[in-house]
């Protein structure tokens, strides 16, 4: 028995993988940061959480672009391409809101 779920479009499958990776990466980064709290300066987990955040921030536009390209190129890219676009947009919104929060926090404390 062969797996034919992603056979119609490998680009859509790549988009789906980027969307899932970005979503999981942003969740892990934000949860790690929230659990560390004020101890983030001395924690060994902080660099990994920061790297996860930046990787998720890069993956979200990549998921959106590859999802749109897959929709334009393939005859039947499947539901995973649409889900990847939505996940990429969700992660992008979370990244932008996080940046706005950080800028607001930085401007009120200085």
Rosetta constraint file for C-alpha pairs under 8 A:
AtomPair CA 3 CA 7 HARMONIC 8.00 0.50
AtomPair CA 4 CA 8 HARMONIC 7.98 0.50
AtomPair CA 6 CA 10 HARMONIC 6.20 0.50
AtomPair CA 6 CA 12 HARMONIC 7.65 0.50
AtomPair CA 6 CA 13 HARMONIC 5.90 0.50
AtomPair CA 8 CA 74 HARMONIC 7.49 0.50
AtomPair CA 8 CA 76 HARMONIC 6.42 0.50
AtomPair CA 8 CA 77 HARMONIC 6.21 0.50
AtomPair CA 8 CA 78 HARMONIC 7.75 0.50
AtomPair CA 9 CA 13 HARMONIC 6.52 0.50
AtomPair CA 9 CA 70 HARMONIC 7.11 0.50
AtomPair CA 9 CA 74 HARMONIC 6.37 0.50
AtomPair CA 9 CA 76 HARMONIC 7.42 0.50
AtomPair CA 9 CA 77 HARMONIC 5.36 0.50
AtomPair CA 9 CA 78 HARMONIC 7.86 0.50
AtomPair CA 10 CA 14 HARMONIC 6.18 0.50
AtomPair CA 11 CA 15 HARMONIC 6.16 0.50
AtomPair CA 11 CA 66 HARMONIC 6.60 0.50
AtomPair CA 11 CA 67 HARMONIC 7.45 0.50
AtomPair CA 11 CA 69 HARMONIC 7.91 0.50
AtomPair CA 11 CA 70 HARMONIC 5.60 0.50
AtomPair CA 12 CA 16 HARMONIC 6.12 0.50
AtomPair CA 12 CA 66 HARMONIC 6.97 0.50
AtomPair CA 12 CA 67 HARMONIC 5.81 0.50
AtomPair CA 12 CA 70 HARMONIC 5.27 0.50
AtomPair CA 12 CA 71 HARMONIC 7.71 0.50
AtomPair CA 12 CA 77 HARMONIC 5.83 0.50
AtomPair CA 12 CA 78 HARMONIC 7.46 0.50
AtomPair CA 12 CA 80 HARMONIC 6.58 0.50
AtomPair CA 12 CA 81 HARMONIC 4.89 0.50
AtomPair CA 13 CA 17 HARMONIC 6.18 0.50
AtomPair CA 13 CA 80 HARMONIC 6.89 0.50
AtomPair CA 13 CA 81 HARMONIC 7.12 0.50
AtomPair CA 14 CA 18 HARMONIC 6.19 0.50
AtomPair CA 14 CA 63 HARMONIC 7.84 0.50
AtomPair CA 14 CA 66 HARMONIC 7.43 0.50
AtomPair CA 15 CA 19 HARMONIC 6.12 0.50
AtomPair CA 15 CA 62 HARMONIC 7.40 0.50
AtomPair CA 15 CA 63 HARMONIC 4.68 0.50
AtomPair CA 15 CA 64 HARMONIC 7.25 0.50
AtomPair CA 15 CA 65 HARMONIC 8.00 0.50
AtomPair CA 15 CA 66 HARMONIC 5.23 0.50
AtomPair CA 15 CA 67 HARMONIC 5.17 0.50
AtomPair CA 15 CA 80 HARMONIC 7.90 0.50
AtomPair CA 15 CA 81 HARMONIC 6.27 0.50
AtomPair CA 15 CA 84 HARMONIC 5.70 0.50
AtomPair CA 15 CA 85 HARMONIC 7.69 0.50
AtomPair CA 16 CA 20 HARMONIC 6.16 0.50
AtomPair CA 16 CA 63 HARMONIC 6.88 0.50
AtomPair CA 16 CA 67 HARMONIC 7.56 0.50
AtomPair CA 16 CA 80 HARMONIC 5.62 0.50
AtomPair CA 16 CA 81 HARMONIC 5.96 0.50
AtomPair CA 16 CA 83 HARMONIC 6.96 0.50
AtomPair CA 16 CA 84 HARMONIC 4.53 0.50
AtomPair CA 17 CA 21 HARMONIC 5.94 0.50
AtomPair CA 17 CA 63 HARMONIC 7.87 0.50
AtomPair CA 17 CA 84 HARMONIC 7.65 0.50
AtomPair CA 18 CA 22 HARMONIC 5.94 0.50
AtomPair CA 18 CA 59 HARMONIC 5.63 0.50
AtomPair CA 18 CA 60 HARMONIC 7.01 0.50
AtomPair CA 18 CA 62 HARMONIC 6.91 0.50
AtomPair CA 18 CA 63 HARMONIC 5.07 0.50
AtomPair CA 18 CA 84 HARMONIC 7.32 0.50
AtomPair CA 18 CA 88 HARMONIC 7.88 0.50
AtomPair CA 19 CA 23 HARMONIC 6.12 0.50
AtomPair CA 19 CA 59 HARMONIC 6.89 0.50
AtomPair CA 19 CA 60 HARMONIC 6.20 0.50
AtomPair CA 19 CA 63 HARMONIC 5.15 0.50
AtomPair CA 19 CA 64 HARMONIC 7.81 0.50
AtomPair CA 19 CA 83 HARMONIC 7.84 0.50
AtomPair CA 19 CA 84 HARMONIC 4.72 0.50
AtomPair CA 19 CA 85 HARMONIC 7.12 0.50
AtomPair CA 19 CA 87 HARMONIC 5.26 0.50
AtomPair CA 19 CA 88 HARMONIC 5.15 0.50
AtomPair CA 20 CA 24 HARMONIC 6.07 0.50
AtomPair CA 20 CA 84 HARMONIC 7.21 0.50
AtomPair CA 20 CA 87 HARMONIC 7.02 0.50
AtomPair CA 21 CA 25 HARMONIC 5.84 0.50
AtomPair CA 21 CA 56 HARMONIC 6.96 0.50
AtomPair CA 21 CA 59 HARMONIC 7.19 0.50
AtomPair CA 22 CA 26 HARMONIC 6.06 0.50
AtomPair CA 22 CA 55 HARMONIC 7.16 0.50
AtomPair CA 22 CA 56 HARMONIC 4.07 0.50
AtomPair CA 22 CA 57 HARMONIC 7.00 0.50
AtomPair CA 22 CA 58 HARMONIC 7.87 0.50
AtomPair CA 22 CA 59 HARMONIC 5.21 0.50
AtomPair CA 22 CA 60 HARMONIC 5.65 0.50
AtomPair CA 22 CA 87 HARMONIC 7.84 0.50
AtomPair CA 22 CA 88 HARMONIC 6.97 0.50
AtomPair CA 22 CA 91 HARMONIC 6.59 0.50
AtomPair CA 23 CA 27 HARMONIC 6.24 0.50
AtomPair CA 23 CA 56 HARMONIC 6.88 0.50
AtomPair CA 23 CA 60 HARMONIC 7.97 0.50
AtomPair CA 23 CA 87 HARMONIC 6.51 0.50
AtomPair CA 23 CA 88 HARMONIC 7.43 0.50
AtomPair CA 23 CA 90 HARMONIC 7.93 0.50
AtomPair CA 23 CA 91 HARMONIC 5.89 0.50
AtomPair CA 24 CA 28 HARMONIC 6.11 0.50
AtomPair CA 24 CA 56 HARMONIC 7.94 0.50
AtomPair CA 25 CA 29 HARMONIC 6.08 0.50
AtomPair CA 25 CA 52 HARMONIC 5.27 0.50
AtomPair CA 25 CA 53 HARMONIC 6.27 0.50
AtomPair CA 25 CA 55 HARMONIC 7.15 0.50
AtomPair CA 25 CA 56 HARMONIC 5.21 0.50
AtomPair CA 26 CA 30 HARMONIC 6.02 0.50
AtomPair CA 26 CA 52 HARMONIC 6.68 0.50
AtomPair CA 26 CA 53 HARMONIC 5.37 0.50
AtomPair CA 26 CA 56 HARMONIC 5.52 0.50
AtomPair CA 26 CA 57 HARMONIC 7.67 0.50
AtomPair CA 26 CA 91 HARMONIC 6.92 0.50
AtomPair CA 27 CA 31 HARMONIC 5.92 0.50
AtomPair CA 28 CA 32 HARMONIC 5.89 0.50
AtomPair CA 28 CA 49 HARMONIC 7.12 0.50
AtomPair CA 28 CA 52 HARMONIC 7.33 0.50
AtomPair CA 29 CA 33 HARMONIC 6.12 0.50
AtomPair CA 29 CA 48 HARMONIC 7.92 0.50
AtomPair CA 29 CA 49 HARMONIC 4.45 0.50
AtomPair CA 29 CA 50 HARMONIC 6.59 0.50
AtomPair CA 29 CA 52 HARMONIC 5.60 0.50
AtomPair CA 29 CA 53 HARMONIC 5.31 0.50
AtomPair CA 30 CA 34 HARMONIC 6.07 0.50
AtomPair CA 30 CA 49 HARMONIC 7.55 0.50
AtomPair CA 30 CA 53 HARMONIC 7.56 0.50
AtomPair CA 31 CA 35 HARMONIC 6.09 0.50
AtomPair CA 32 CA 36 HARMONIC 6.12 0.50
AtomPair CA 32 CA 45 HARMONIC 7.62 0.50
AtomPair CA 32 CA 46 HARMONIC 7.78 0.50
AtomPair CA 32 CA 49 HARMONIC 6.33 0.50
AtomPair CA 33 CA 37 HARMONIC 6.17 0.50
AtomPair CA 33 CA 40 HARMONIC 7.09 0.50
AtomPair CA 33 CA 46 HARMONIC 7.20 0.50
AtomPair CA 33 CA 49 HARMONIC 6.86 0.50
AtomPair CA 36 CA 40 HARMONIC 5.25 0.50
AtomPair CA 36 CA 43 HARMONIC 7.54 0.50
AtomPair CA 39 CA 43 HARMONIC 6.25 0.50
AtomPair CA 40 CA 45 HARMONIC 7.88 0.50
AtomPair CA 40 CA 46 HARMONIC 5.91 0.50
AtomPair CA 41 CA 46 HARMONIC 7.42 0.50
AtomPair CA 44 CA 48 HARMONIC 7.91 0.50
AtomPair CA 45 CA 49 HARMONIC 6.25 0.50
AtomPair CA 46 CA 50 HARMONIC 6.10 0.50
AtomPair CA 47 CA 51 HARMONIC 6.12 0.50
AtomPair CA 48 CA 52 HARMONIC 6.07 0.50
AtomPair CA 49 CA 53 HARMONIC 6.14 0.50
AtomPair CA 50 CA 54 HARMONIC 6.31 0.50
AtomPair CA 51 CA 55 HARMONIC 6.05 0.50
AtomPair CA 52 CA 56 HARMONIC 6.06 0.50
AtomPair CA 53 CA 57 HARMONIC 6.10 0.50
AtomPair CA 54 CA 58 HARMONIC 6.26 0.50
AtomPair CA 55 CA 59 HARMONIC 6.05 0.50
AtomPair CA 56 CA 60 HARMONIC 6.14 0.50
AtomPair CA 56 CA 91 HARMONIC 7.38 0.50
AtomPair CA 57 CA 61 HARMONIC 7.51 0.50
AtomPair CA 57 CA 91 HARMONIC 7.21 0.50
AtomPair CA 57 CA 92 HARMONIC 6.64 0.50
AtomPair CA 57 CA 95 HARMONIC 6.32 0.50
AtomPair CA 58 CA 62 HARMONIC 6.66 0.50
AtomPair CA 59 CA 63 HARMONIC 5.99 0.50
AtomPair CA 59 CA 88 HARMONIC 7.43 0.50
AtomPair CA 60 CA 64 HARMONIC 6.33 0.50
AtomPair CA 60 CA 87 HARMONIC 7.52 0.50
AtomPair CA 60 CA 88 HARMONIC 4.14 0.50
AtomPair CA 60 CA 89 HARMONIC 6.69 0.50
AtomPair CA 60 CA 91 HARMONIC 5.89 0.50
AtomPair CA 60 CA 92 HARMONIC 5.77 0.50
AtomPair CA 61 CA 65 HARMONIC 6.08 0.50
AtomPair CA 61 CA 88 HARMONIC 6.26 0.50
AtomPair CA 61 CA 89 HARMONIC 7.64 0.50
AtomPair CA 61 CA 92 HARMONIC 7.11 0.50
AtomPair CA 62 CA 66 HARMONIC 5.99 0.50
AtomPair CA 62 CA 88 HARMONIC 7.76 0.50
AtomPair CA 63 CA 67 HARMONIC 5.85 0.50
AtomPair CA 63 CA 84 HARMONIC 5.97 0.50
AtomPair CA 63 CA 85 HARMONIC 6.14 0.50
AtomPair CA 63 CA 87 HARMONIC 7.94 0.50
AtomPair CA 63 CA 88 HARMONIC 5.41 0.50
AtomPair CA 64 CA 68 HARMONIC 6.18 0.50
AtomPair CA 64 CA 84 HARMONIC 6.75 0.50
AtomPair CA 64 CA 85 HARMONIC 4.57 0.50
AtomPair CA 64 CA 86 HARMONIC 7.71 0.50
AtomPair CA 64 CA 88 HARMONIC 5.41 0.50
AtomPair CA 64 CA 89 HARMONIC 6.84 0.50
AtomPair CA 65 CA 69 HARMONIC 6.13 0.50
AtomPair CA 65 CA 85 HARMONIC 7.86 0.50
AtomPair CA 66 CA 70 HARMONIC 5.93 0.50
AtomPair CA 67 CA 71 HARMONIC 6.19 0.50
AtomPair CA 67 CA 81 HARMONIC 5.00 0.50
AtomPair CA 67 CA 82 HARMONIC 6.81 0.50
AtomPair CA 67 CA 84 HARMONIC 6.25 0.50
AtomPair CA 67 CA 85 HARMONIC 5.59 0.50
AtomPair CA 68 CA 72 HARMONIC 6.25 0.50
AtomPair CA 68 CA 81 HARMONIC 7.70 0.50
AtomPair CA 68 CA 85 HARMONIC 7.27 0.50
AtomPair CA 69 CA 73 HARMONIC 6.01 0.50
AtomPair CA 70 CA 74 HARMONIC 5.67 0.50
AtomPair CA 70 CA 77 HARMONIC 6.13 0.50
AtomPair CA 70 CA 81 HARMONIC 6.95 0.50
AtomPair CA 71 CA 75 HARMONIC 7.70 0.50
AtomPair CA 71 CA 76 HARMONIC 7.67 0.50
AtomPair CA 71 CA 77 HARMONIC 5.87 0.50
AtomPair CA 71 CA 81 HARMONIC 7.02 0.50
AtomPair CA 77 CA 81 HARMONIC 6.21 0.50
AtomPair CA 78 CA 82 HARMONIC 7.48 0.50
AtomPair CA 79 CA 83 HARMONIC 6.26 0.50
AtomPair CA 80 CA 84 HARMONIC 5.94 0.50
AtomPair CA 81 CA 85 HARMONIC 6.34 0.50
AtomPair CA 82 CA 86 HARMONIC 6.34 0.50
AtomPair CA 83 CA 87 HARMONIC 6.06 0.50
AtomPair CA 84 CA 88 HARMONIC 5.94 0.50
AtomPair CA 85 CA 89 HARMONIC 6.13 0.50
AtomPair CA 86 CA 90 HARMONIC 6.13 0.50
AtomPair CA 87 CA 91 HARMONIC 6.17 0.50
AtomPair CA 88 CA 92 HARMONIC 6.07 0.50
AtomPair CA 89 CA 93 HARMONIC 6.16 0.50
AtomPair CA 90 CA 94 HARMONIC 6.32 0.50
AtomPair CA 91 CA 95 HARMONIC 6.14 0.50
AtomPair CA 92 CA 96 HARMONIC 6.18 0.50
AtomPair CA 93 CA 97 HARMONIC 6.06 0.50
AtomPair CA 94 CA 98 HARMONIC 6.02 0.50
AtomPair CA 95 CA 99 HARMONIC 6.22 0.50
AtomPair CA 96 CA 100 HARMONIC 6.20 0.50
AtomPair CA 97 CA 101 HARMONIC 6.07 0.50
AtomPair CA 98 CA 102 HARMONIC 6.12 0.50
AtomPair CA 99 CA 103 HARMONIC 6.13 0.50
AtomPair CA 100 CA 104 HARMONIC 6.06 0.50
AtomPair CA 101 CA 105 HARMONIC 6.00 0.50
AtomPair CA 102 CA 106 HARMONIC 5.99 0.50
AtomPair CA 103 CA 107 HARMONIC 6.10 0.50
AtomPair CA 104 CA 108 HARMONIC 6.28 0.50
AtomPair CA 105 CA 109 HARMONIC 6.30 0.50
AtomPair CA 106 CA 110 HARMONIC 6.27 0.50
